[in-house]
Amino acid sequence: MYEHFFQCPYCWEEISMLLDPSVSKQVYVEDCEVCCNPIQLTVVFSNKELVQFEATGIEQ
């Protein structure tokens, strides 16, 4: 597992999430551990190295 730190697109707090490098491209939703809003994560690994990470808010 790979721990990645980033800012929540809603509350701007720094949070971290564990990412799985065994899957090369992932798109999924996780709730912020601070404000509980849903964040869409786009994660891309190449040779088990993180090459792209995007965290965006979801229109409700």
N, CA, C and O atoms as a Tripos MOL2 file, in Angstrom:
@<TRIPOS>MOLECULE
protein
  240   239    60     0     0
PROTEIN
NO_CHARGES

@<TRIPOS>ATOM
      1 N           0.8460   -1.1840    0.0000 N.3       1 MET1
      2 CA          0.0000    0.0000    0.0000 C.3       1 MET1
      3 C           0.8860    1.2400    0.0000 C.2       1 MET1
      4 O           2.0390    1.2020    0.4300 O.2       1 MET1
      5 N           0.3360    2.3120   -0.4800 N.am      2 TYR2
      6 CA          1.0630    3.5510   -0.6760 C.3       2 TYR2
      7 C           0.2570    4.6680   -0.0090 C.2       2 TYR2
      8 O          -0.8830    4.9090   -0.4050 O.2       2 TYR2
      9 N           0.8130    5.3500    0.9820 N.am      3 GLU3
     10 CA          0.0990    6.4420    1.6450 C.3       3 GLU3
     11 C           0.3690    7.7430    0.9020 C.2       3 GLU3
     12 O           1.5200    8.1020    0.6510 O.2       3 GLU3
     13 N          -0.7130    8.4480    0.5520 N.am      4 HIS4
     14 CA         -0.5940    9.6940   -0.1950 C.3       4 HIS4
     15 C          -1.3250   10.8100    0.5590 C.2       4 HIS4
     16 O          -2.4720   10.6360    0.9710 O.2       4 HIS4
     17 N          -0.6640   11.9470    0.7350 N.am      5 PHE5
     18 CA         -1.2400   13.1030    1.4200 C.3       5 PHE5
     19 C          -1.6870   14.1300    0.3890 C.2       5 PHE5
     20 O          -1.0030   14.3660   -0.6070 O.2       5 PHE5
     21 N          -2.8520   14.7400    0.6420 N.am      6 PHE6
     22 CA         -3.3820   15.7650   -0.2700 C.3       6 PHE6
     23 C          -4.3900   16.6250    0.4760 C.2       6 PHE6
     24 O          -4.7670   16.3140    1.6050 O.2       6 PHE6
     25 N          -4.8300   17.7240   -0.1690 N.am      7 GLN7
     26 CA         -5.8240   18.6030    0.4450 C.3       7 GLN7
     27 C          -7.2170   18.2260   -0.0200 C.2       7 GLN7
     28 O          -7.4420   17.9560   -1.2000 O.2       7 GLN7
     29 N          -8.1510   18.2100    0.9220 N.am      8 CYS8
     30 CA         -9.5550   17.9680    0.5890 C.3       8 CYS8
     31 C         -10.0510   19.1330   -0.2670 C.2       8 CYS8
     32 O          -9.7810   20.2870    0.0660 O.2       8 CYS8
     33 N         -10.7730   18.8590   -1.3670 N.am      9 PRO9
     34 CA        -11.2920   19.9350   -2.2100 C.3       9 PRO9
     35 C         -12.4570   20.7130   -1.5820 C.2       9 PRO9
     36 O         -12.9050   21.7140   -2.1400 O.2       9 PRO9
     37 N         -12.9390   20.2610   -0.4420 N.am     10 TYR10
     38 CA        -14.0330   20.9490    0.2480 C.3      10 TYR10
     39 C         -13.5310   21.7830    1.4220 C.2      10 TYR10
     40 O         -13.7540   22.9930    1.4610 O.2      10 TYR10
     41 N         -12.8580   21.1500    2.3740 N.am     11 CYS11
     42 CA        -12.4700   21.8340    3.6160 C.3      11 CYS11
     43 C         -10.9980   22.2590    3.6240 C.2      11 CYS11
     44 O         -10.5630   22.9510    4.5440 O.2      11 CYS11
     45 N         -10.2350   21.8550    2.6170 N.am     12 TRP12
     46 CA         -8.8210   22.2190    2.4300 C.3      12 TRP12
     47 C          -7.8880   21.6670    3.5110 C.2      12 TRP12
     48 O          -6.7240   22.0630    3.5820 O.2      12 TRP12
     49 N          -8.3840   20.7630    4.3460 N.am     13 GLU13
     50 CA         -7.5220   20.1180    5.3370 C.3      13 GLU13
     51 C          -6.6470   19.0890    4.6330 C.2      13 GLU13
     52 O          -7.0640   18.4770    3.6490 O.2      13 GLU13
     53 N          -5.4330   18.9010    5.1390 N.am     14 GLU14
     54 CA         -4.5720   17.8570    4.5970 C.3      14 GLU14
     55 C          -5.0230   16.5100    5.1580 C.2      14 GLU14
     56 O          -5.1410   16.3380    6.3720 O.2      14 GLU14
     57 N          -5.2690   15.5690    4.2650 N.am     15 ILE15
     58 CA         -5.6680   14.2240    4.6610 C.3      15 ILE15
     59 C          -4.7750   13.2240    3.9210 C.2      15 ILE15
     60 O          -4.0420   13.5930    3.0030 O.2      15 ILE15
     61 N          -4.8440   11.9820    4.3240 N.am     16 SER16
     62 CA         -4.0850   10.9520    3.6170 C.3      16 SER16
     63 C          -4.9950    9.7730    3.3290 C.2      16 SER16
     64 O          -5.9660    9.5170    4.0410 O.2      16 SER16
     65 N          -4.6550    9.0670    2.2710 N.am     17 MET17
     66 CA         -5.3740    7.8450    1.9180 C.3      17 MET17
     67 C          -4.3620    6.8040    1.5030 C.2      17 MET17
     68 O          -3.2980    7.1260    0.9740 O.2      17 MET17
     69 N          -4.7040    5.5450    1.7500 N.am     18 LEU18
     70 CA         -3.8720    4.4440    1.3050 C.3      18 LEU18
     71 C          -4.2770    4.0540   -0.1090 C.2      18 LEU18
     72 O          -5.4520    3.8080   -0.3810 O.2      18 LEU18
     73 N          -3.3040    3.9990   -0.9990 N.am     19 LEU19
     74 CA         -3.5470    3.6580   -2.3970 C.3      19 LEU19
     75 C          -2.9240    2.3040   -2.6940 C.2      19 LEU19
     76 O          -1.8840    1.9510   -2.1380 O.2      19 LEU19
     77 N          -3.5690    1.5530   -3.5750 N.am     20 ASP20
     78 CA         -3.1140    0.2090   -3.9300 C.3      20 ASP20
     79 C          -2.3890    0.2410   -5.2760 C.2      20 ASP20
     80 O          -3.0410    0.3850   -6.3110 O.2      20 ASP20
     81 N          -1.0660    0.1110   -5.2930 N.am     21 PRO21
     82 CA         -0.3320    0.1740   -6.5580 C.3      21 PRO21
     83 C          -0.4510   -1.0720   -7.4350 C.2      21 PRO21
     84 O           0.0920   -1.0910   -8.5390 O.2      21 PRO21
     85 N          -1.1450   -2.1060   -6.9730 N.am     22 SER22
     86 CA         -1.2950   -3.3180   -7.7840 C.3      22 SER22
     87 C          -2.3240   -3.1370   -8.9070 C.2      22 SER22
     88 O          -2.3990   -3.9670   -9.8130 O.2      22 SER22
     89 N          -3.1180   -2.0570   -8.8540 N.am     23 VAL23
     90 CA         -4.0810   -1.7390   -9.9100 C.3      23 VAL23
     91 C          -3.5950   -0.4620  -10.5790 C.2      23 VAL23
     92 O          -3.5000    0.5790   -9.9280 O.2      23 VAL23
     93 N          -3.2850   -0.5280  -11.8780 N.am     24 SER24
     94 CA         -2.6130    0.5990  -12.5310 C.3      24 SER24
     95 C          -3.4760    1.8540  -12.6680 C.2      24 SER24
     96 O          -2.9590    2.9600  -12.5140 O.2      24 SER24
     97 N          -4.7740    1.7170  -12.9540 N.am     25 LYS25
     98 CA         -5.6480    2.8990  -13.0620 C.3      25 LYS25
     99 C          -6.8960    2.6670  -12.2300 C.2      25 LYS25
    100 O          -7.5610    1.6380  -12.3490 O.2      25 LYS25
    101 N          -7.2040    3.6580  -11.3740 N.am     26 GLN26
    102 CA         -8.3490    3.5350  -10.4790 C.3      26 GLN26
    103 C          -9.1200    4.8560  -10.4500 C.2      26 GLN26
    104 O          -8.5260    5.9350  -10.4560 O.2      26 GLN26
    105 N         -10.4300    4.7560  -10.4180 N.am     27 VAL27
    106 CA        -11.3070    5.9010  -10.2000 C.3      27 VAL27
    107 C         -12.3520    5.4410   -9.1890 C.2      27 VAL27
    108 O         -13.0890    4.4870   -9.4380 O.2      27 VAL27
    109 N         -12.4100    6.1210   -8.0540 N.am     28 TYR28
    110 CA        -13.3650    5.7240   -7.0220 C.3      28 TYR28
    111 C         -13.6600    6.9060   -6.1150 C.2      28 TYR28
    112 O         -13.0170    7.9500   -6.2170 O.2      28 TYR28
    113 N         -14.6390    6.7400   -5.2210 N.am     29 VAL29
    114 CA        -15.0770    7.8010   -4.3150 C.3      29 VAL29
    115 C         -14.7890    7.3870   -2.8780 C.2      29 VAL29
    116 O         -15.1020    6.2710   -2.4620 O.2      29 VAL29
    117 N         -14.1890    8.3030   -2.1310 N.am     30 GLU30
    118 CA        -13.9360    8.1290   -0.6910 C.3      30 GLU30
    119 C         -14.4160    9.3900    0.0060 C.2      30 GLU30
    120 O         -14.3500   10.4790   -0.5660 O.2      30 GLU30
    121 N         -14.8950    9.2570    1.2230 N.am     31 ASP31
    122 CA        -15.2950   10.4250    1.9990 C.3      31 ASP31
    123 C         -14.0900   11.0330    2.7020 C.2      31 ASP31
    124 O         -13.1980   10.3170    3.1560 O.2      31 ASP31
    125 N         -14.0710   12.3730    2.7890 N.am     32 CYS32
    126 CA        -13.0260   13.0630    3.5380 C.3      32 CYS32
    127 C         -13.1400   12.6620    5.0060 C.2      32 CYS32
    128 O         -14.2360   12.6230    5.5640 O.2      32 CYS32
    129 N         -12.0000   12.3650    5.6240 N.am     33 GLU33
    130 CA        -12.0200   11.9500    7.0360 C.3      33 GLU33
    131 C         -12.2620   13.1250    7.9790 C.2      33 GLU33
    132 O         -12.5000   12.9150    9.1680 O.2      33 GLU33
    133 N         -12.2070   14.3660    7.4700 N.am     34 VAL34
    134 CA        -12.4420   15.5470    8.3040 C.3      34 VAL34
    135 C         -13.8770   16.0520    8.1460 C.2      34 VAL34
    136 O         -14.6030   16.1660    9.1330 O.2      34 VAL34
    137 N         -14.2930   16.3580    6.9000 N.am     35 CYS35
    138 CA        -15.6130   16.9620    6.6770 C.3      35 CYS35
    139 C         -16.6630   15.9860    6.1540 C.2      35 CYS35
    140 O         -17.8350   16.3470    6.0450 O.2      35 CYS35
    141 N         -16.2660   14.7650    5.8310 N.am     36 CYS36
    142 CA        -17.1580   13.6800    5.3850 C.3      36 CYS36
    143 C         -17.7810   13.8810    4.0030 C.2      36 CYS36
    144 O         -18.6830   13.1290    3.6340 O.2      36 CYS36
    145 N         -17.3330   14.8630    3.2360 N.am     37 ASN37
    146 CA        -17.8420   15.0390    1.8750 C.3      37 ASN37
    147 C         -17.1840   14.0270    0.9400 C.2      37 ASN37
    148 O         -16.0470   13.6130    1.1700 O.2      37 ASN37
    149 N         -17.9080   13.6210   -0.1310 N.am     38 PRO38
    150 CA        -17.3570   12.6320   -1.0600 C.3      38 PRO38
    151 C         -16.3210   13.2560   -2.0050 C.2      38 PRO38
    152 O         -16.5340   14.3310   -2.5650 O.2      38 PRO38
    153 N         -15.2010   12.5540   -2.1640 N.am     39 ILE39
    154 CA        -14.1260   13.0010   -3.0400 C.3      39 ILE39
    155 C         -13.9130   11.9280   -4.1040 C.2      39 ILE39
    156 O         -13.7360   10.7520   -3.7870 O.2      39 ILE39
    157 N         -13.9350   12.3500   -5.3810 N.am     40 GLN40
    158 CA        -13.6180   11.4070   -6.4500 C.3      40 GLN40
    159 C         -12.1070   11.3900   -6.6340 C.2      40 GLN40
    160 O         -11.4810   12.4260   -6.8600 O.2      40 GLN40
    161 N         -11.5360   10.2010   -6.5330 N.am     41 LEU41
    162 CA        -10.0890   10.0260   -6.6780 C.3      41 LEU41
    163 C          -9.7890    9.3510   -8.0070 C.2      41 LEU41
    164 O         -10.3920    8.3350   -8.3540 O.2      41 LEU41
    165 N          -8.8520    9.9280   -8.7430 N.am     42 THR42
    166 CA         -8.3280    9.3180   -9.9580 C.3      42 THR42
    167 C          -6.8610    9.0620   -9.6990 C.2      42 THR42
    168 O          -6.0950    9.9910   -9.4390 O.2      42 THR42
    169 N          -6.4700    7.8020   -9.7700 N.am     43 VAL43
    170 CA         -5.1230    7.3870   -9.3950 C.3      43 VAL43
    171 C          -4.5430    6.5360  -10.5210 C.2      43 VAL43
    172 O          -5.1920    5.6060  -11.0000 O.2      43 VAL43
    173 N          -3.3140    6.8570  -10.9420 N.am     44 VAL44
    174 CA         -2.6430    6.0800  -11.9820 C.3      44 VAL44
    175 C          -1.2390    5.7160  -11.4900 C.2      44 VAL44
    176 O          -0.4740    6.5730  -11.0480 O.2      44 VAL44
    177 N          -0.9280    4.4300  -11.5790 N.am     45 PHE45
    178 CA          0.4010    3.9160  -11.2450 C.3      45 PHE45
    179 C           1.0510    3.3750  -12.5080 C.2      45 PHE45
    180 O           0.3760    2.8350  -13.3840 O.2      45 PHE45
    181 N           2.3570    3.5210  -12.5930 N.am     46 SER46
    182 CA          3.1410    2.9100  -13.6570 C.3      46 SER46
    183 C           4.3480    2.2670  -12.9980 C.2      46 SER46
    184 O           5.1170    2.9420  -12.3130 O.2      46 SER46
    185 N           4.5210    0.9640  -13.1990 N.am     47 ASN47
    186 CA          5.5950    0.2100  -12.5340 C.3      47 ASN47
    187 C           5.5820    0.4170  -11.0250 C.2      47 ASN47
    188 O           6.6250    0.5760  -10.3910 O.2      47 ASN47
    189 N           4.3650    0.4120  -10.4650 N.am     48 LYS48
    190 CA          4.1430    0.5720   -9.0130 C.3      48 LYS48
    191 C           4.5470    1.9470   -8.4780 C.2      48 LYS48
    192 O           4.6660    2.1280   -7.2660 O.2      48 LYS48
    193 N           4.7600    2.9270   -9.3820 N.am     49 GLU49
    194 CA          5.0650    4.3130   -8.9980 C.3      49 GLU49
    195 C           3.8390    5.1670   -9.3070 C.2      49 GLU49
    196 O           3.2350    5.0270  -10.3700 O.2      49 GLU49
    197 N           3.4740    6.0450   -8.3870 N.am     50 LEU50
    198 CA          2.3440    6.9390   -8.6010 C.3      50 LEU50
    199 C           2.7180    7.9880   -9.6430 C.2      50 LEU50
    200 O           3.6620    8.7520   -9.4430 O.2      50 LEU50
    201 N           1.9810    8.0300  -10.7560 N.am     51 VAL51
    202 CA          2.2790    8.9850  -11.8270 C.3      51 VAL51
    203 C           1.1770   10.0350  -11.9970 C.2      51 VAL51
    204 O           1.4090   11.0810  -12.6020 O.2      51 VAL51
    205 N          -0.0150    9.7610  -11.4670 N.am     52 GLN52
    206 CA         -1.0980   10.7560  -11.5290 C.3      52 GLN52
    207 C          -2.0000   10.5670  -10.3250 C.2      52 GLN52
    208 O          -2.3430    9.4450   -9.9510 O.2      52 GLN52
    209 N          -2.3810   11.7030   -9.7180 N.am     53 PHE53
    210 CA         -3.3310   11.6850   -8.6060 C.3      53 PHE53
    211 C          -4.2000   12.9240   -8.7350 C.2      53 PHE53
    212 O          -3.6900   14.0380   -8.8500 O.2      53 PHE53
    213 N          -5.4980   12.7300   -8.7150 N.am     54 GLU54
    214 CA         -6.4340   13.8500   -8.7800 C.3      54 GLU54
    215 C          -7.5540   13.6040   -7.7720 C.2      54 GLU54
    216 O          -8.1440   12.5250   -7.7320 O.2      54 GLU54
    217 N          -7.8320   14.6160   -6.9670 N.am     55 ALA55
    218 CA         -8.9290   14.5440   -5.9760 C.3      55 ALA55
    219 C          -9.8740   15.6960   -6.2680 C.2      55 ALA55
    220 O          -9.5030   16.8620   -6.1370 O.2      55 ALA55
    221 N         -11.1000   15.3660   -6.6630 N.am     56 THR56
    222 CA        -12.0650   16.3990   -7.0130 C.3      56 THR56
    223 C         -13.3540   16.2290   -6.2160 C.2      56 THR56
    224 O         -13.7280   15.1220   -5.8290 O.2      56 THR56
    225 N         -14.0160   17.3460   -5.9840 N.am     57 GLY57
    226 CA        -15.3130   17.3130   -5.3260 C.3      57 GLY57
    227 C         -16.3740   16.8090   -6.2820 C.2      57 GLY57
    228 O         -16.2230   16.8950   -7.5010 O.2      57 GLY57
    229 N         -17.4420   16.2850   -5.7210 N.am     58 ILE58
    230 CA        -18.5510   15.7540   -6.5110 C.3      58 ILE58
    231 C         -19.7320   16.6970   -6.3620 C.2      58 ILE58
    232 O         -20.1230   17.0500   -5.2490 O.2      58 ILE58
    233 N         -20.2940   17.1000   -7.4900 N.am     59 GLU59
    234 CA        -21.4870   17.9700   -7.4740 C.3      59 GLU59
    235 C         -22.6400   17.2140   -6.8370 C.2      59 GLU59
    236 O         -22.9370   16.0790   -7.2100 O.2      59 GLU59
    237 N         -23.2860   17.8560   -5.8740 N.am     60 GLN60
    238 CA        -24.4090   17.1900   -5.1980 C.3      60 GLN60
    239 C         -25.7150   17.8400   -5.5370 C.2      60 GLN60
    240 O         -26.7630   17.4090   -5.0570 O.2      60 GLN60
@<TRIPOS>BOND
     1     1     2 1
     2     2     3 1
     3     3     4 2
     4     3     5 am
     5     5     6 1
     6     6     7 1
     7     7     8 2
     8     7     9 am
     9     9    10 1
    10    10    11 1
    11    11    12 2
    12    11    13 am
    13    13    14 1
    14    14    15 1
    15    15    16 2
    16    15    17 am
    17    17    18 1
    18    18    19 1
    19    19    20 2
    20    19    21 am
    21    21    22 1
    22    22    23 1
    23    23    24 2
    24    23    25 am
    25    25    26 1
    26    26    27 1
    27    27    28 2
    28    27    29 am
    29    29    30 1
    30    30    31 1
    31    31    32 2
    32    31    33 am
    33    33    34 1
    34    34    35 1
    35    35    36 2
    36    35    37 am
    37    37    38 1
    38    38    39 1
    39    39    40 2
    40    39    41 am
    41    41    42 1
    42    42    43 1
    43    43    44 2
    44    43    45 am
    45    45    46 1
    46    46    47 1
    47    47    48 2
    48    47    49 am
    49    49    50 1
    50    50    51 1
    51    51    52 2
    52    51    53 am
    53    53    54 1
    54    54    55 1
    55    55    56 2
    56    55    57 am
    57    57    58 1
    58    58    59 1
    59    59    60 2
    60    59    61 am
    61    61    62 1
    62    62    63 1
    63    63    64 2
    64    63    65 am
    65    65    66 1
    66    66    67 1
    67    67    68 2
    68    67    69 am
    69    69    70 1
    70    70    71 1
    71    71    72 2
    72    71    73 am
    73    73    74 1
    74    74    75 1
    75    75    76 2
    76    75    77 am
    77    77    78 1
    78    78    79 1
    79    79    80 2
    80    79    81 am
    81    81    82 1
    82    82    83 1
    83    83    84 2
    84    83    85 am
    85    85    86 1
    86    86    87 1
    87    87    88 2
    88    87    89 am
    89    89    90 1
    90    90    91 1
    91    91    92 2
    92    91    93 am
    93    93    94 1
    94    94    95 1
    95    95    96 2
    96    95    97 am
    97    97    98 1
    98    98    99 1
    99    99   100 2
   100    99   101 am
   101   101   102 1
   102   102   103 1
   103   103   104 2
   104   103   105 am
   105   105   106 1
   106   106   107 1
   107   107   108 2
   108   107   109 am
   109   109   110 1
   110   110   111 1
   111   111   112 2
   112   111   113 am
   113   113   114 1
   114   114   115 1
   115   115   116 2
   116   115   117 am
   117   117   118 1
   118   118   119 1
   119   119   120 2
   120   119   121 am
   121   121   122 1
   122   122   123 1
   123   123   124 2
   124   123   125 am
   125   125   126 1
   126   126   127 1
   127   127   128 2
   128   127   129 am
   129   129   130 1
   130   130   131 1
   131   131   132 2
   132   131   133 am
   133   133   134 1
   134   134   135 1
   135   135   136 2
   136   135   137 am
   137   137   138 1
   138   138   139 1
   139   139   140 2
   140   139   141 am
   141   141   142 1
   142   142   143 1
   143   143   144 2
   144   143   145 am
   145   145   146 1
   146   146   147 1
   147   147   148 2
   148   147   149 am
   149   149   150 1
   150   150   151 1
   151   151   152 2
   152   151   153 am
   153   153   154 1
   154   154   155 1
   155   155   156 2
   156   155   157 am
   157   157   158 1
   158   158   159 1
   159   159   160 2
   160   159   161 am
   161   161   162 1
   162   162   163 1
   163   163   164 2
   164   163   165 am
   165   165   166 1
   166   166   167 1
   167   167   168 2
   168   167   169 am
   169   169   170 1
   170   170   171 1
   171   171   172 2
   172   171   173 am
   173   173   174 1
   174   174   175 1
   175   175   176 2
   176   175   177 am
   177   177   178 1
   178   178   179 1
   179   179   180 2
   180   179   181 am
   181   181   182 1
   182   182   183 1
   183   183   184 2
   184   183   185 am
   185   185   186 1
   186   186   187 1
   187   187   188 2
   188   187   189 am
   189   189   190 1
   190   190   191 1
   191   191   192 2
   192   191   193 am
   193   193   194 1
   194   194   195 1
   195   195   196 2
   196   195   197 am
   197   197   198 1
   198   198   199 1
   199   199   200 2
   200   199   201 am
   201   201   202 1
   202   202   203 1
   203   203   204 2
   204   203   205 am
   205   205   206 1
   206   206   207 1
   207   207   208 2
   208   207   209 am
   209   209   210 1
   210   210   211 1
   211   211   212 2
   212   211   213 am
   213   213   214 1
   214   214   215 1
   215   215   216 2
   216   215   217 am
   217   217   218 1
   218   218   219 1
   219   219   220 2
   220   219   221 am
   221   221   222 1
   222   222   223 1
   223   223   224 2
   224   223   225 am
   225   225   226 1
   226   226   227 1
   227   227   228 2
   228   227   229 am
   229   229   230 1
   230   230   231 1
   231   231   232 2
   232   231   233 am
   233   233   234 1
   234   234   235 1
   235   235   236 2
   236   235   237 am
   237   237   238 1
   238   238   239 1
   239   239   240 2
@<TRIPOS>SUBSTRUCTURE
     1 MET1         2 RESIDUE 1 A MET
     2 TYR2         6 RESIDUE 1 A TYR
     3 GLU3        10 RESIDUE 1 A GLU
     4 HIS4        14 RESIDUE 1 A HIS
     5 PHE5        18 RESIDUE 1 A PHE
     6 PHE6        22 RESIDUE 1 A PHE
     7 GLN7        26 RESIDUE 1 A GLN
     8 CYS8        30 RESIDUE 1 A CYS
     9 PRO9        34 RESIDUE 1 A PRO
    10 TYR10       38 RESIDUE 1 A TYR
    11 CYS11       42 RESIDUE 1 A CYS
    12 TRP12       46 RESIDUE 1 A TRP
    13 GLU13       50 RESIDUE 1 A GLU
    14 GLU14       54 RESIDUE 1 A GLU
    15 ILE15       58 RESIDUE 1 A ILE
    16 SER16       62 RESIDUE 1 A SER
    17 MET17       66 RESIDUE 1 A MET
    18 LEU18       70 RESIDUE 1 A LEU
    19 LEU19       74 RESIDUE 1 A LEU
    20 ASP20       78 RESIDUE 1 A ASP
    21 PRO21       82 RESIDUE 1 A PRO
    22 SER22       86 RESIDUE 1 A SER
    23 VAL23       90 RESIDUE 1 A VAL
    24 SER24       94 RESIDUE 1 A SER
    25 LYS25       98 RESIDUE 1 A LYS
    26 GLN26      102 RESIDUE 1 A GLN
    27 VAL27      106 RESIDUE 1 A VAL
    28 TYR28      110 RESIDUE 1 A TYR
    29 VAL29      114 RESIDUE 1 A VAL
    30 GLU30      118 RESIDUE 1 A GLU
    31 ASP31      122 RESIDUE 1 A ASP
    32 CYS32      126 RESIDUE 1 A CYS
    33 GLU33      130 RESIDUE 1 A GLU
    34 VAL34      134 RESIDUE 1 A VAL
    35 CYS35      138 RESIDUE 1 A CYS
    36 CYS36      142 RESIDUE 1 A CYS
    37 ASN37      146 RESIDUE 1 A ASN
    38 PRO38      150 RESIDUE 1 A PRO
    39 ILE39      154 RESIDUE 1 A ILE
    40 GLN40      158 RESIDUE 1 A GLN
    41 LEU41      162 RESIDUE 1 A LEU
    42 THR42      166 RESIDUE 1 A THR
    43 VAL43      170 RESIDUE 1 A VAL
    44 VAL44      174 RESIDUE 1 A VAL
    45 PHE45      178 RESIDUE 1 A PHE
    46 SER46      182 RESIDUE 1 A SER
    47 ASN47      186 RESIDUE 1 A ASN
    48 LYS48      190 RESIDUE 1 A LYS
    49 GLU49      194 RESIDUE 1 A GLU
    50 LEU50      198 RESIDUE 1 A LEU
    51 VAL51      202 RESIDUE 1 A VAL
    52 GLN52      206 RESIDUE 1 A GLN
    53 PHE53      210 RESIDUE 1 A PHE
    54 GLU54      214 RESIDUE 1 A GLU
    55 ALA55      218 RESIDUE 1 A ALA
    56 THR56      222 RESIDUE 1 A THR
    57 GLY57      226 RESIDUE 1 A GLY
    58 ILE58      230 RESIDUE 1 A ILE
    59 GLU59      234 RESIDUE 1 A GLU
    60 GLN60      238 RESIDUE 1 A GLN
